Amino acid sequence: MQRLYRKRIVLGVGGGIAAYKSAELVRRLLDQGAEVRVVMTQGGSEFITPLTMQALSGHPVHLDLLDPAAEAAMGHIELAKWADLVLIAPATADLIARLAQGIANDLLTTVVLATDATVAIAPAMNQAMWRDQATQANTQLLQSRGVKVFGPASGSQACGDVGFGRMLEAGDLVSCAAECFQRQILTGKHVLITAGPTQENIDPVRYITNHSSGKMGFALAEAAVEAGARVTLITGPVHLPTPDRVTRIDVVSARDMLAACEAAIPCDVFIASAAVADYRPEVVAPQKLKKDPTSGDGLLLQMVRNPDILATIASRPDRPFSVGFAAETEHLLDYAARKLKDKNLDLIVANDVANPSIGFNSEENACSVIDRQLHATVFAQTSKGKIARQLVTFIAERLNQV
């Protein structure tokens, strides 16, 4: 269940009597550490009040496609991009039919069309409606497009009938949701990841560093755990919680990080997402440097090169599958391809950090992954959590080809 920790779930509530179970579902998802935003159809809001769902989720409930306040920021697109999973529970026969036909005539169906997250439905309807050929055909069509179908269960129904059509209970749906993040493509593999910035001391008070937040590296660690790997995360100074089931090692300088990486080997995959300082002061002052009135306004620091962590690990006789990151502000693909070749890498992830929406400290990312044949695979802008899962899947596929 810990696979749901910090996962972003849009819960869609359709217009069926089973909507009363959605309230319990919100609570159960929150208990597992998920973040939940609720989208209700007009029918759903007739069965259970938006106020109830707002109180349980802790966030305003989204109801209308054409909400002037939300649409100022394209609210349905923001929800679609925010979600890691869109779970529709209950999913009525009408809602399933509209989804199958790609109809986007309310907020929930529009979010489904606009999202690149996993979509899952929990059917809930009368047993005869569930058995109907049209409903079965619509459900199978959705499954063929990758939509997950949770249930339905068999049992007594509100109308008095008995049969398949009952929505799964909240606990069962939470388990199904967790399985959406269970991809054992790296089972038995040791993945070593670096994250965050490094700090290079000038004196006991001052240091040189960069703007890296570590968010991408931490998201990669979480995604690798989901994929079944044993993960060691070596991070520079950041203020982020340690992902569950990750071995975290905190370091400060580039030399500290290299030593920690070498101590953590052997590993199967090395993902170097840290923004390591290329240079450090040649001499670290033992006391705080003071202004020298005879030297004018300047301060000269003699800098020396730091060891190249990625090149060092990738050149070892027991080298792991090595993945680098290239954070550039210009000539992105050219510089990344040169780094791939110079450092003997298997893959390199190129990031345009000049773009503030995907640069340092942002919540989203977009990247291109270049392989040894200099073929670039583009990953469109989305949350760093989604990008991380896409990258881990891509890396695992390439690893299996080696």
Order of alpha helices (4+ residues) and beta strands (2+ residues): beta-alpha-beta-alpha-alpha-alpha-alpha-beta-alpha-alpha-beta-alpha-alpha-beta-beta-beta-alpha-beta-beta-beta-alpha-beta-beta-alpha-beta-beta-beta-alpha-beta-alpha-beta-beta-beta-alpha
